Amino acid sequence: MSNTEQIVGRRTARNGTADGQGGVQSVDRAVSVLEILARQGSAGVSEVAAEIGVHKSTAFRLLAALEDRDLVEQNSERGKYQLGFGILRLASAIPTRTDLVRQAQPVLDDLAQRLGETINLAVMREHFAVNVQQARSSAAVASQNWVGQLTPLHATSSGKVLLAHLSEERLNAVLDTAELPAYTEHTITSRKALIEELTKIREEGFATAFEELEAGLNAAAAPVRDHTGTIVAAMSVSGPAFRFDKARIESIKGEIKDAGGRVSHRMGWLA
């Protein structure tokens, strides 16, 4: 008997038929188990059972089935389970950059329509921010197409988010290369002032840029994380200063941060 047939046999014996509602429920519970372990790091059978509301014997069967596929494993602490290397095998099949754009698109489109402004998704490339995707609402059809454009990190809200989450060594190296040229009279050109602002951005998870890249253009951004919690992108909202002013930005700050969190969740970040 092949290894696959053995696994199928064990799963059939544990769970009965995989058809119908029972099979769907088992899949849903198995996914819930993986999410619990991803969030908590490790958990015992009793903890898993309590979290998903099933008997301990059911939780044990779910964990055993996942263990068969190397999706979970028992750690050195007796009775505790954690995610297994099978998760990495599955995750490695996803091209990160392509997946980022694909996962972000519906969130960008939704936010653009709700706010009536242009939404951009940017990643870091050397000492620039590059916009990899954009969504424009009907109210912002005349706005500039930023996709593919390199923008200065210190003069944009997205760039500031990306800078704020670099290590000190990496940040200094990037700033040494990029320097801090002025684009408008509002551009931050003092390294000390910029680092102070980056500290606040890191604490708040939110960045703004008021006419720092172009006169008459304001923007605000929130971070996007991957499944490890690493900041991999920034999602920004931009608009004309007469309409997208400080009061407007403050009123929708929660929506922008929430949208960044939704993209992060779609990328696998469960916190």
N, C-alpha and C positions, 0 to 999 in steps of 0.2 A: 504494500500500500504506500502511495506517495505521501510526502509530508503534507501537501495540500489536502489530500483526502483524510489524513489523520486529524488535521485541524478542523475540517468541516464536520467530521464525525463527532469530535469532542463538543463542538459548538451545538450540534443538533441534540446531543444527549443532554446538554445543560439547559438549552433554551427551547427545545421542541422545534416546531416548524418556524422558519424565518419569514413565512408568507403572512400577508394580512396585517392587521393592526398591531398584533404582538411584535412582529418584526420591526415595524416602524418605531414602536415604543422602545424597543431594545436599542436601536440605533440612536435614538434621541438621548437615552440614558447614557450610552457609551460616550457620546460627544460631551455630555454634561460632566462625566467623570474626567475626561481630558481637560476640560476647561477648569475644573476644580484644582487639578494637579498643577496646571500652568499658573494659576493664580496663587496657590498656597505653597508651591514648591514640593510638598509631600503631604500624604494623608493616609490614615489607616482605614481599614474596612469599615469600622464603626462611624468614622467621620464622614466617609463617602456616603454611607447609607443614610445618615442623618441629613446630609446636604440635599440629596435627590429624593428623599422621602420613600425609601424602600427598605425591605428587610435586609439584615446583614448577609443572609445567604444569597440574595439577589445581587447585592453589591460585590460579593466575592466572585460570583459567576462572571459579572461584567469585567472585573479586574483581571480574572484569569483569561478571558477571551482576548482582552487587549494585550496581555502579557504574551500570549501565543504569537501575536504579530509584532512583538518587540516595541509596541507603542507605549507600554509602561513596564517598569521593572521594580523589584523590591530593593530598597537601599539597605545600608548596613544597620539601620535602626529597625529592630524587630517589628514586623507588622506594618511598616510604612511602605507606601508605593510612591514612585515618582515617574515623570515622563521618561520614556526609553529612547534609544537611538533610532528607532524606526521613524520617529517624528522628523528627525533630521533628514532621513532618506526621502521622505515625502516633500519636505520643505525645499530641499535642494533642487527639486524639479521646477521651481518657480523662478523665472527671471525677475529679479527684484525691481529694476527700473521700469520694465514694461508693466509689471504687476502694479506698481505704485500708481502709474497713470490710469490704468484700467480701474483700479479700486477707487481712485479719487474722483473719477469723472462724474458719477451720479451725484455725489455730494457737492461738487463744484457747480453743476448745473442747477441743483436745487437752491443753493445759496444765492447764485446769481439772479434767479427769478424772484426769490423772496426779498432780497435787498435792493434789486434794481441797479447793481453796480458790477464792475468787472472783477472776476475772481481768477487768481493765478496760482499755479503750483510751481514752486522753485526748488532746485537742489543746488548744492555747492559744486563748483568746478574750479579747481585751483584757487585763485583769489577773487572769484566772481560768483554771483548767483546767476543761474541760468533758468529761465522759465521753460518748463517742459510741457505745460498744458494750461489752457485758458478756457473760461466760460464767460459769455457775455449775455446780459439780459437784453430785452427789447429796448429798454431805456438807455442802454449803454452801447448801442450799435455803432456809434461814431468813435468809440474809444480805440486807442492804439492796440495793434496786435503785438503782444510781447513774447509770443512763443519763439523760442530759439535765441532770444536776445540775452546777451551777457550784461548784467547790471552790477554796479559797485555794491559790495556788501555793506559798507558803512553808511550808505545814503538811502537805503531801502528798508522797509519793514521786514521783508523776507530775509534779506541779507543779515539784518541784526539778529533775527531769531537763530539763523545758522551759526553766526559768530558766537552768540551767547552760550552755546552748548559745546564749544570746542574746549579741549584741554588748554591750560595756560601756555604750555610750550607751543602747541599748534596755533593758538590765537596770535601769539607774538610773531611767529614765523609768517603767518598770513598778512598781518599788519605791516611787517617790515617790507614785504614784497609789494603789497597794494598801495601802501602809504595812505594818506587821507586827503585826497584832492577835493577842492570845493567845486560843487556843481551849481549851487545857488548861495545866496547869503545865509541860508538856514542850515547848510550842510555842517555836520559836526567834523571839525578838523583837528581837534585836540584829542590825543590818545587817552589822556586821563579822563576827560569828559565822556568819551565813548565807552571806556571800560566801566565807568560808574553806571551808565545807562544799561549796558549789557548785564550787569549784576541785577538790576531791577527787572529786566526782561526775563532772566533766568528764574527769578523768584516768582514772578507773576504769570509767566507763560504767555506773554502777550507783548507785541512791539508795535510802535507807530513811527511814521515818518511824515512830517508836515512840511511840504514844499522843499524837501531836502535834495531830491534828484531833479525835479523840474518845478518851476514856479507854477503855482495853481494846481498842483497834483498832491493829494494826500493819500496815505495808505495805512493799513493796519494788518498785522499778521499773527498767526498762531502756529505752533510747531506740529509736525506730523511724525509719529514714531513707527518703527517697525516692530516685529514680534518680540524683539529683545528689549524694547524700550528705548533704543537709540534714536536720536533725532535724525531723520533721513531727508526731511523736506520741510518747507514752510508754505502755508496756504495764506494768501493775502487777498484783501479786498482793497480796491483803489477807486478813486473817483475825483471829480473836480472839487477844489477846496471850497468853493462857494456852496456846494451841496453836501459834500462829505467832510464836514468840519469836526472839531473836537467834540461838540455836544452829540452829533450824530454817531460818531465812532464810540463814544462812551455808552450810548444807549443800546448799541448792538454788539458790544464787546463779548457778552455771554454767548451770543449766537455764533460768532466767529470762532471762539475757543471750542464751543461744542462741535462745530463742523470739523475742526482739526482733530478733535477726539474721535469723531465718527470715522474719519479716514484711518486714523491709527487703529481703531477697533477692526476695521476691514482688513488691515494689514497684519492682524493677529495680536495686537497689544490688548491685553485683557484687564489691565488695572483700571 
